[in-house]
Amino acid sequence: MVALPDDYDTLLEGLKTRIRQAQVKAALAVNRELVLLYWQIGKDILARQEREGWGAGVVGRLSNDLRKAFPGMKGLSARNLNYMRSFSEAYPDEQIVQQAAAQIPWFHNCVLLDKVKDPEQRKWYIGKTIENGWSRNVLVHHIDSRLYEREGKAITNFAATLPAPQSDLAQQLIKDPYHLDFLDITEEAKERDLEQALVGRIRDFLLELGSGFAFVGSQYPLTVDDEEFRIDLLFYHLRLRCFVVIELKTTAFKPEYAGKMNFYLAALDDLVKHPDDQPSIGIILCRSKGDAKVRYALQRINSPIGVSTHQLPKELEESLPTVEALEQELKTVDVEEMDED
């Protein structure tokens, strides 16, 4: 048996890390070149269609001939060639393709072409996909739930209570409304029922909350003057480096909710927060809210608080897929699906 040096394990782990990093870089480079190739093919098809009036039959013939020339290459179906044409039409500037669209997988781009018609929204979803590493099905979920229209829309006092850029980052993580359609409860549910349902489907709730949230616990206890108080849901946000308190309400917003949240945040920062953590943030989730009422309630409070609404199923109809279902679907849908005419 070969005698190994003392630092062999360290060396092995270091090499494995470097190889994995190189594999990721290689995969990204391959994807980038593939997307650029598809853009160039689509540009040629688009130019000839506009100049020579190509019909659908010509694209079909082109697909057959390319498949014969490159029998081992996938993605040359007539359907995919038409996606390439639409892709080049949507992104006439190659520089934009290189900087944005080529940074995400091809089939993510196909989803965006199908589901998002506004160029600015499409660019926003590309940026979020790059930032958060969304799978294709998670991207579909966020598009279908209209995330672009909801993110950062809650009323908060973050600009007045948090330093920049912490205030901007915190504002971006708050949505309005929060879609809780995945729960098997209706709008008639009580607050405790809502809390238990969210804990039971915590992975789905984390998907709705967004990236960076880590679940700490429910009914988290705080003892003040020998009296115990309990926070509905407590999270820690890895990017903001702070605790996030979520209080659940099944009624319309009331000004006293802000006072109670202010108390929780002050106690949490004094009793639990690490000196290196940023100030804790509170999110009050209500059935509905009056904007003026919320603004007045938060105006002179020094703790960072946001108020948003939640949407529960009106009836127990078909629920949104779970995270597990989304990921399993991603595994079963591959290039072959898109390669079919």
TIDOVEX-869166 format. One record per residue (C-alpha): residue number from 0; x, y, z. Coordinates in steps of 0.001 Angstrom, whole numbers. Layout:
# residues N
seq,east,north,up
NUM,X,Y,Z
...
***
This chain:
# residues 341
seq,east,north,up
0,0,0,0
1,1366,3388,-978
2,2244,5679,1928
3,410,8966,1486
4,1765,12344,2582
5,78,14080,5505
6,-1433,16789,3324
7,-2749,14380,681
8,-6437,14856,1645
9,-6058,18622,1495
10,-4427,18365,-1912
11,-7169,16020,-3180
12,-9996,18272,-2004
13,-8317,21294,-3529
14,-7913,19581,-6883
15,-11509,18333,-6843
16,-12723,21881,-6207
17,-10639,23257,-9074
18,-11888,20552,-11443
19,-15522,21239,-10524
20,-15006,24971,-11064
21,-13414,24277,-14440
22,-16341,22003,-15388
23,-18836,24746,-14531
24,-16869,27309,-16551
25,-16660,24907,-19499
26,-20406,24216,-19367
27,-21145,27943,-19288
28,-18801,28536,-22213
29,-20465,25760,-24235
30,-23908,27178,-23486
31,-22799,30675,-24461
32,-21417,29468,-27796
33,-24556,27406,-28467
34,-26880,30346,-27807
35,-24769,32597,-30042
36,-24820,29953,-32777
37,-28613,29722,-32533
38,-28852,33520,-32701
39,-26727,33582,-35871
40,-28786,30797,-37484
41,-31979,32630,-36575
42,-30593,35875,-37969
43,-29851,34208,-41340
44,-33319,32644,-41488
45,-34996,35925,-40551
46,-33047,37895,-43156
47,-33953,35472,-45928
48,-37582,35302,-44920
49,-37814,39068,-45044
50,-35832,39364,-48278
51,-37022,36298,-50176
52,-40358,35525,-48546
53,-39476,32069,-47229
54,-42431,30000,-46138
55,-42718,27382,-43405
56,-41890,24657,-45914
57,-38413,26050,-46499
58,-37649,25969,-42760
59,-38809,22343,-42647
60,-36554,21433,-45572
61,-33651,23286,-43947
62,-34233,21292,-40747
63,-34138,17974,-42617
64,-30967,18874,-44500
65,-29171,20084,-41375
66,-30129,16907,-39511
67,-28696,14805,-42313
68,-25481,16819,-42294
69,-25162,16672,-38486
70,-26894,13439,-37384
71,-25481,13570,-33856
72,-26526,17158,-33174
73,-29773,17889,-31375
74,-31775,21082,-31587
75,-32137,21273,-35373
76,-35857,20576,-35580
77,-38087,22965,-37513
78,-39639,23970,-34211
79,-36281,24922,-32753
80,-35247,26725,-35949
81,-38367,28848,-35595
82,-37361,29587,-32009
83,-33965,30703,-33333
84,-35683,33032,-35773
85,-37867,34503,-33013
86,-34808,34787,-30765
87,-32853,36830,-33309
88,-35908,38985,-33937
89,-36323,39653,-30208
90,-32610,40464,-29786
91,-31354,42251,-32923
92,-28201,43429,-31068
93,-25558,40706,-30694
94,-23965,42536,-27782
95,-27158,42200,-25744
96,-27211,38487,-26548
97,-23634,38061,-25351
98,-24132,40068,-22163
99,-27528,38672,-21108
100,-29376,36010,-23096
101,-26267,33897,-23732
102,-25681,33675,-19971
103,-28747,31460,-19444
104,-29591,28078,-21029
105,-31246,28019,-24438
106,-34536,26575,-23233
107,-34800,29315,-20599
108,-34703,31724,-23530
109,-37434,29737,-25280
110,-39629,30046,-22185
111,-39096,33797,-22146
112,-39935,34075,-25841
113,-43189,32199,-25253
114,-44304,33831,-22026
115,-42803,37326,-21798
116,-43422,39763,-24641
117,-42167,42971,-23036
118,-38389,43410,-23651
119,-37754,45082,-20286
120,-39537,42331,-18385
121,-37635,39712,-20352
122,-34346,41390,-19485
123,-35393,41508,-15818
124,-36175,37780,-15720
125,-32833,37015,-17395
126,-31029,39016,-14712
127,-32908,37241,-11920
128,-32170,33847,-13469
129,-28454,34632,-13623
130,-28455,36031,-10074
131,-30380,33171,-8468
132,-29555,30197,-10696
133,-33216,29438,-11428
134,-34025,26168,-13162
135,-36327,26401,-16161
136,-39374,25285,-14199
137,-38683,27695,-11357
138,-38419,30454,-13984
139,-41815,29366,-15367
140,-43277,29443,-11857
141,-42087,33001,-11248
142,-43324,34216,-14627
143,-46736,32625,-14099
144,-46969,34181,-10629
145,-46153,37606,-12170
146,-43110,38155,-9977
147,-41980,41147,-12037
148,-45128,43015,-11070
149,-44948,42052,-7377
150,-41320,42355,-6312
151,-40463,45459,-4325
152,-44062,46695,-4346
153,-44844,46447,-627
154,-45132,49621,1463
155,-42134,49894,3809
156,-40151,52412,5829
157,-36829,50853,4781
158,-35498,54020,3126
159,-35852,55874,6434
160,-34681,53097,8784
161,-31909,51264,6897
162,-28690,52578,5341
163,-28109,52265,1607
164,-27614,49852,-86
165,-29199,47663,2641
166,-32480,49553,2258
167,-32623,48950,-1505
168,-31818,45247,-1135
169,-34428,44856,1595
170,-37069,46614,-515
171,-36410,44248,-3407
172,-37030,41152,-1294
173,-40551,42245,-313
174,-43403,41342,-2662
175,-47003,42470,-2779
176,-49026,40349,-2843
177,-47587,37000,-1760
178,-49176,34106,-3632
179,-50004,31248,-1258
180,-52076,29246,-3734
181,-50100,26112,-2876
182,-51818,25849,504
183,-54790,23569,1105
184,-56693,26211,3034
185,-59041,28982,1982
186,-59433,32672,2803
187,-61584,31689,5762
188,-58599,30160,7583
189,-57547,31464,10988
190,-54042,32840,11648
191,-52847,29717,13461
192,-54123,27536,10598
193,-52268,29715,8102
194,-49049,29486,10092
195,-49239,25709,10428
196,-50023,25325,6743
197,-46997,27425,5772
198,-44702,25459,8082
199,-46052,22233,6560
200,-45219,23528,3092
201,-42113,25474,4085
202,-40186,24659,906
203,-42993,26062,-1214
204,-43117,29133,990
205,-39348,29604,681
206,-39743,29473,-3097
207,-42348,32237,-2871
208,-40244,34300,-458
209,-37271,34204,-2826
210,-33603,33271,-2630
211,-31559,33846,509
212,-34165,32973,3147
213,-33323,30343,5766
214,-36114,29124,8038
215,-35312,29507,11759
216,-38587,28460,13354
217,-42252,29079,14072
218,-43686,30439,17316
219,-40158,31579,18161
220,-40081,32535,21872
221,-38882,35868,23267
222,-38939,36399,27048
223,-39344,39986,28230
224,-39970,40849,31915
225,-40590,37162,32642
226,-43367,37089,30058
227,-43058,34953,26950
228,-43936,36337,23527
229,-43906,34300,20338
230,-43022,35321,16797
231,-45166,33642,14139
232,-42336,32854,11698
233,-38647,33690,11974
234,-36192,33577,9079
235,-32610,34634,8480
236,-31668,36251,5182
237,-28205,35164,4091
238,-27547,38073,1751
239,-28906,40813,3995
240,-27288,39203,7051
241,-30281,39823,9259
242,-33264,38157,10888
243,-36626,38543,9162
244,-39783,38355,11275
245,-43045,37482,9523
246,-46309,38093,11339
247,-49408,36546,9776
248,-52796,38261,9837
249,-56028,37010,8307
250,-57669,40418,8662
251,-57095,43821,7057
252,-54091,45804,8312
253,-54532,47622,11630
254,-52122,50308,12911
255,-51497,48388,16128
256,-49873,45603,14100
257,-46951,47945,13387
258,-46483,48661,17091
259,-46410,44981,17953
260,-43887,44282,15183
261,-41727,47171,16415
262,-41686,45539,19858
263,-40680,42151,18420
264,-37843,43633,16380
265,-36457,45634,19299
266,-36503,42575,21571
267,-35044,40305,18888
268,-32161,42688,18198
269,-31407,43021,21899
270,-31778,39375,22918
271,-30921,37296,19841
272,-29127,39295,17140
273,-25361,38821,16849
274,-23298,42035,16941
275,-22226,41371,13336
276,-25817,41017,12105
277,-27685,43863,10452
278,-30900,45218,12057
279,-33773,42750,11935
280,-36589,43361,9452
281,-40302,42788,9924
282,-42907,41782,7343
283,-46587,41977,8247
284,-48698,39796,5939
285,-52370,40800,5946
286,-55457,39885,3959
287,-55756,43477,2754
288,-54394,46942,3547
289,-55132,50614,3088
290,-52014,52336,1749
291,-52505,55602,3656
292,-53150,53732,6905
293,-49945,51734,6467
294,-47854,54813,5664
295,-49062,56685,8739
296,-48506,53633,10957
297,-44888,53247,9791
298,-43992,56931,9484
299,-42460,57457,12943
300,-41362,53898,13698
301,-37591,53412,13755
302,-37596,49659,13088
303,-37560,48512,9422
304,-41035,47137,8666
305,-42854,46259,5469
306,-46550,45548,5038
307,-47834,43277,2302
308,-50869,41162,1484
309,-51308,37452,926
310,-53537,35666,-1549
311,-55017,32367,-462
312,-57092,30039,-2639
313,-60736,31122,-2688
314,-61629,27465,-3193
315,-59670,24246,-2845
316,-58827,23876,-6489
317,-55738,22477,-8154
318,-52665,23720,-6288
319,-49381,24997,-7670
320,-46715,22294,-7963
321,-44372,21711,-5057
322,-40653,22401,-5325
323,-40068,18642,-5590
324,-42536,18394,-8472
325,-40925,21325,-10252
326,-37461,19802,-9986
327,-38668,16335,-10969
328,-40346,17773,-14051
329,-37087,19488,-14935
330,-35294,16135,-14841
331,-37804,14464,-17136
332,-37948,17192,-19767
333,-34738,17305,-21820
334,-33529,18407,-25182
335,-35398,15596,-26925
336,-38704,17241,-26071
337,-37725,20456,-27848
338,-36156,18509,-30722
339,-39518,17078,-31782
340,-41423,18747,-34615
***
